[in-house]
Structure formats: C-alpha cells, structure tokens
Amino acid sequence: MSTPPAQDPLSRERAHLGSSRAALRAMREDVENLDIKDVTANWVNAAVLQHQIDERIKALADLSHTPLFFGRLDYLHAPGADKAEGAEGERFYIGRRHVHDAEGDPMVIDWRAPVSQPFYRASKKDPLDVGLRRRFGYTSGDLTAYEDEHLSDPSEAAATSKLLQQEIERPRVGPMRDIVATIQPEQDEIVRSGLTGSVCVQGGPGTGKTAVGLHRVAYLLYAHRERLARTGTLVIGPNKSFLHYIEQVLPALGELEVKQATVDDLVAHVEVRGTDDATAAVIKGDARMAEVLRRAVRSHVTLPTEGVVVVRGSRRWRVPAYELETIVGELLDRDIRYGAAREALPQRIAHAVLVQMERSGEAPDDRVQDAVARNTAVKAAVKAIWPPVDPAKLVLRLLTDADFLAVHADGILDEDEQKEILWSKPVRSVKSARWSPADAVLIDEATDLVQRTHSLGHVVLDEAQDLSPMQYRAVGRRCTTGSATVLGDLAQGTTPWATRSWDEALAHLGKGEAVIEELTAGFRVPTDVITYASRLLPHIAPGLTPVASVRENPGFFEVRPTTADEEVVDACEELLRNEGSIGLIAADARIPALTEALTAAGLTYLGPGEETTAQTRLTLVPASLAKGLEYDYVVLDEPQAVVDGEPDERTGLRRLYVALTRAVSGLTVTHAAPLPRQLA
C-alpha cells in the first residue's frame, strides 16, 4: 500500500522547509517594519541604527538555491537534561542560520550552536546521545531526498553517506560555496577552536583548508560577536582573483562584516610600479631587514650637546645637557615606537622643569606642564634631538645611499647582499620611485617602527606558504593583540622565498605558540588525479604526508599527446559536454596562443576570478593565478612549460603540482613537448 502523503517522511520534511522559509520571511519583515523615529536622539544615532537594521535585513535574506537546513538530529534525551530521569529527546533541524517561529520556538538551529555539534562529531562509537542523524539532498534548492543514520542502533553497520559524496562532487558553477553540510570531524575540531589561540593548518590540495578557515571565522563571529565587532576580522588571500572566488562564502552564512585583502593591500603606503629580481626580493624579504630598518630609524636620534632654557614670566628654568641626555637614554632603552618616544620627550623635559619649580616653592599643575611642553625652546630641542621620520623617505635612502645602507646593515648583510638591493639609478622623490612589492613591505615595517599598527581581533591568512618573513611580520602586526588562522601547504610554495617550515613561519608572524594541525583526507580531488600529482611530492616536499582521497569515485583522468593548439581546444569542448565548470590552465607564456585558439574556435571564456555562469563555464587560467581555485574539470596544457616558466626547477614543479590539483571531477593533461621526468 502506498503511504498517505501526510505520513510520507519526505513530504513532512518539505512541509517543514516551507514553514521555515515562511518563518524566515516573517523575521525579515519584522526587521523591515521597525520604526526608529522615536528611539534615536539625533541623526548620527539614527544613521548608525539604520545601518545595523540594513545589515540585519541582508543577513536574513533567503537564498533560493541555498538549502535553509541540511540535516536533522533526533536526540535520545533533551540536551542538558538528566538522562536518568528519562527526559524525552528533542529534534533539531541544522542549517546555515537560526530561524524561529512567531512564538520564538526554533525551527532551524544555527550550525555553530553547541546543540548542532554532534551533527559533525557523532559516530557509531560515540553517538553523543543522538539516536538519528538525517542528511537532506537538494536539487536547485528543492528538498528531494534524505538519508538516515541510526547511531544508537548497534545492528546497523556504519556506511559512507551517499548524499555527503554527492554534495562534495556536486558540479561547481559560480563562486566558492560553503561546506557546512559536509564538514568532517577533524575539520570541525579546527573550526570550533577558541578565539584566544592561533591555529596553523597544513593541508594538501582538496583537504578543505580554505573552507575550514572561512568557517572558523563564521564560528568565532557567532561565539564572540561583541568582541570581534569591536576589534574586527580580516581574511588575507594571495590575489584579487582568489578573494573574488571566496567572497560569497561568509555572506551565505549570514556574516557580512568580514574584510578581505591581499598582503599588498595591507602595505599599500606607496604606489607599486616596479619589480625585483629573485635575488633582491629574497634579501628584501629576509627577516634580517627588520634590524637594518630599526637601526636606521633610531639613527635619527641625536644626543643633546646643549641644555634647554625655558622662560616663564620673569623666571628662567634651565635643563642641562647631561639631564637631557639621561632622558633621551631612558627613552631609547625602553625601545618603544619612535613616534611614541618623540611624543613623550617634550613631556619628560617639561617634567624636569616642573621639578625645579617645585624645589623653588612653586606649585605647578598639569596645565603648567603641558604649557612648558609646548614652549618654543622645548619644541626646538625635540626637533633637533628626535626629528620626525618619514618611513618611505627612510627606505628610499637605504636603497639609494650605499654609505647609509652600509652603516646600518653592518654585520647583518654582507657587501654582495647590499649591492643586490641598492638601486642602480638615483631617484628624485618618493613619488617618482618605482617601488616593488618587497619595498612596500619594508616601508610598512618602518611605518610600524614609527607608529604602532592597528591590531585586529582575528586574521585568517590563506596560501601562507608563499609569504616572505617580512610579509609574515606585516601580517603579524595586524593581529598582535588578536589571534590568527594560518592556512597553507608547504608543497605548494611557488615563490623563491617560500616557507620551509611552519614553526619558522609562525615565529615571524609572532604566533610561535600556535597549534599546527594537518589535514590529509582529500575531499575535492579525485583519487586518480591526486595519485598522479603526488608523484611530484618527493621532489618538492620530501617527508610531507601525501593526500589520501576519500572519494569513492576515482574521477576522470587522461594524459593526451597533442600536435597543435586546436587539439587543446578540442579537449575543452569535450569536457564542456559535462555539467559544471571547466578550467584551462597553462603556463603564463602560453596564454596568448591559447587565447587566439579559443577565439578562432568561437569558444567564449572568462579570466580567473570572473564568475562562471550556466552560459559561460570555461575559464582560461595562467598557472601563476591558479592557486586556491577549483573547477569541475581541468585541461592542463604543457606541464613542462609550466615548470620552465619559473626561475628554478623546484619552484616550477611546485607550480605544476598546484595546477594538477585544481580538478574536482576530471583532469586532461595535454602536451606536445615531453612530460617532466618527475611525472614519468
């Protein structure tokens, strides 16, 4: 007999989805209908409150193609109740945000809530008082399937979730999506780690480290919203294309206030128009440059040779040179910021004058001290002893004045290293200089030596393996009083200064106490693809644990010899017959030729970072910009050209490893030239 619709579980779940969507709409309408005219004292308060209301309305948006809930937990007992009392269990629907009905009863529980945690952690061995875990399957936002795990039933064998596999393998069109429905226990432990501690996640391709970092931000904002609202959060990515790709993950989880930036954005004190060769860039990025800059900044302090005479009314007060020298020495010994010490100096001189006044029987107060600190003679002395320092001008002098550099780099950089970073041509001014990215980081370091950099509550640093020690220091300055989530893969380091060890990197970041976690289970890259790419690991990161794909589907994989660019286009057209996104990845030097071939064939394509659509699913990606991106299918053109495009073979092989591991469902490798011997 067929089950009546009222008793059909799928119908009941669809009905709950409909009711939940209606409740979310009602929550949004309640906010939209708020009248703030009588609760704000002035227009400033009204503007602030209206902004908060607008942000709340955005956070309550119901995205039609995004499931409102993806799972259900049936507890054996009420959470928090005494199990001995036999308290009846409760049922919770787990989703991306909290939804309640008109009476305030929850219809969907936020995935970050403590009661939701067993959805990710419960198992047959440790069911966490969960009797049933139900996963839901969706098609274009419609609930179409469900799958049950009876965790408390010992007779039911544990099995791999088909819906979980389908969600992981679901074709990708558009930006990166969240993984709240597929977070694994080892990932969940990192996501829910506390705000006060920093975490470093080493993860190979497809292990979900980027998603883990973004979901950790979402969790921390849920658990510590007020604190992070005051201090701020920041996600740092390797380039604009990557940031554009990930920018919709947090808004989909209801978090709209997280800022995104590249390291170059953080240190944009000057316009970058130049480049360094690899040798100069490595030296400028070396942590030793921090001491060179510190010496150069402090060199502007000149010990006084004359005293200061302050005239007030008919009285003259003299602070002798030896006393000034003591004051200056004490400020130098404190090793505080140059600018802070310069601000303290006139107050210290004024205090010395006030001591004399008190000895003569006067009773000066703080107003007198401030007046003395602003005295013309005191200001002149401060300017002579502790003059202002312009960070950009300081770095410009170091890079153009051989004698100045030699004095402050003595014992730190040898003569050859000094010659490498010196500019060959004189420069008239800061504005006319052709600054390189590494120069901008030096200016940021000098800026912090003068004035403390603002610190945030939490910073996520992705693709961290490509940063230089000086870049780590620049990021670390942004979270000196906060914590960090560092994400990367040592095998994917593709800069000449790439990170050798996470312990070393974390020391430069100022987070030496951070816990290092390793993710080795691959969810994104198919078995055959990751096995092929892992042939490179002994040559690029010996000792690193290879990623083990947990996908039951081995994926599509092919190595195809070609004789013309038209055959590469043919490979793209074949993959376009499948559902999902296609990435054509090639050495940067090969992009013009492939652009011409795609145009001649009438194939429309996008650049990296541009959002794919149902009409345009092909993206042409230079290998230098492939890091962090993913596509359902990838055509990798000329692996040897990718290797040859880098300054050395090891970096080239790492770039190739990145390119080989961008595919979610299938990879076609095309080549006219012989393959690199390491892939044989």
C-alpha positions, 0 to 999 in steps of 0.5 A: 500500500502506498503511504498517505502523503501526510505520513510520507517522511519526505513530504513532512520534511518539505512541509517543514522547509516551507514553514521555515522559509515562511518563518524566515520571511516573517523575521525579515519583515519584522526587521523591515517594519521597525520604526526608529523615529522615536528611539534615536536622539539625533541623526548620527544615532539614527544613521548608525541604527539604520545601518545595523537594521540594513545589515540585519535585513541582508543577513536574513535574506533567503537564498533560493538555491541555498538549502535553509537546513541540511540535516536533522538530529533526533536526540535520545534525551533533551540536551542538558537534561538528566538522562536518568530521569528519562527526559524525552529527546528533542529534534533539531533541524541544522542549517546555515542560520537560526530561524524561529517561529512567531512564538520564538520556538526554533525551527532551524538551529544555527550550525555553530550552536553547541546543540548542532555539534554532534551533527559533525562529531557523532559516530557509531562509537560515540553517538553523543546521545543522538539516536538519528542523524538525517542528511537532506539532498537538494536539487536547485534548492528543492528538498528531494531526498534524505538519508538516515543514520541510526547511531544508537542502533548497534545492528546497523553497520556504519556506511559512507553517506551517499548524499555527503559524496554527492554534495562534495562532487556536486558540479561547481558553477559560480563562486566558492560555496560553503561546506557546512553540510559536509564538514568532517570531524577533524575539520570541525575540531579546527573550526570550533577552536577558541578565539584566544589561540592561533591555529596553523593548518597544513593541508594538501590540495582538496583537504578543505583548508580554505573552507575550514578557515572561512568557517572558523571565522563564521564560528568565532563571529557567532561565539564572540560577536561583541568582541570581534565587532569591536576589534574586527576580522580580516581574511588575507588571500594571495590575489584579487582573483582568489578573494573574488572566488571566496567572497560569497562564502561568509555572506551565505552564512549570514556574516557580512562584516568580514574584510578581505585583502591581499598582503599588498593591500595591507602595505599599500603606503606607496604606489607599486610600479616596479619589480625585483629580481629573485635575488633582491626580493629574497634579501628584501624579504629576509627577516634580517631587514627588520634590524637594518630598518630599526637601526636606521630609524633610531639613527635619527636620534641625536644626543643633546650637546646643549641644555634647554632654557625655558622662560616663564614670566620673569623666571628662567628654568634651565635643563642641562645637557647631561639631564637631557641626555639621561632622558633621551637614554631612558627613552631609547632603552625602553625601545618603544615606537619612535613616534611614541618616544618623540611624543613623550620627550617634550613631556619628560623635559617639561617634567624636569622643569616642573621639578625645579619649580617645585624645589623653588616653592612653586606649585605647578599643575598639569596645565603648567606642564603641558604649557612648558611642553609646548614652549618654543625652546622645548619644541626646538630641542625635540626637533633637533634631538628626535626629528620626525621620520618619514618611513618611505623617505627612510627606505628610499635612502637605504636603497639609494645611499650605499654609505647609509645602507652600509652603516646600518646593515653592518654585520647583518648583510654582507657587501654582495647582499647590499649591492643586490638591493641598492638601486642602480639609478638615483631617484628624485622623490618618493613619488617618482620611485618605482617601488616593488612589492618587497619595498612596500613591505619594508616601508610598512615595517618602518611605518610600524617602527614609527607608529604602532599598527592597528591590531585586529581581533582575528586574521585568517591568512590563506596560501601562507606558504608563499609569504616572505618573513617580512610579509609574515611580520606585516601580517603579524602586526595586524593581529598582535593583540588578536589571534590568527588562522594560518592556512597553507601547504608547504608543497605548494610554495611557488615563490623563491622565498617560500616557507620551509617550515611552519614553526619558522613561519609562525615565529615571524608572524609572532604566533610561535605558540600556535597549534599546527594541525594537518589535514590529509583526507582529500575531499575535492580531488579525485583519487586518480588525479591526486595519485598522479600529482603526488608523484611530484611530492618527493621532489618538492616536499620530501617527508610531507604526508601525501593526500589520501582521497576519500572519494569513492569515485576515482574521477576522470583522468587522461594524459593526451599527446597533442600536435597543435593548439586546436587539439587543446581546444578540442579537449575543452569542448569535450569536457564542456559536454559535462555539467559544471565548470571547466578550467584551462590552465597553462603556463603564463607564456602560453596564454596568448596562443591559447587565447587566439585558439579559443577565439578562432574556435568561437569558444567564449571564456572568462579570466580567473576570478570572473564568475562562471555562469550556466552560459559561460563555464570555461575559464582560461587560467595562467598557472601563476593565478591558479592557486586556491581555485577549483573547477569541475574539470581541468585541461592542463596544457604543457606541464613542462612549460609550466615548470620552465616558466619559473626561475628554478626547477623546484619552484616550477614543479611546485607550480605544476603540482598546484595546477594538477590539483585544481580538478574536482571531477576530471583532469586532461593533461595535454602536451606536445613537448615531453612530460617532466621526468618527475611525472614519468 
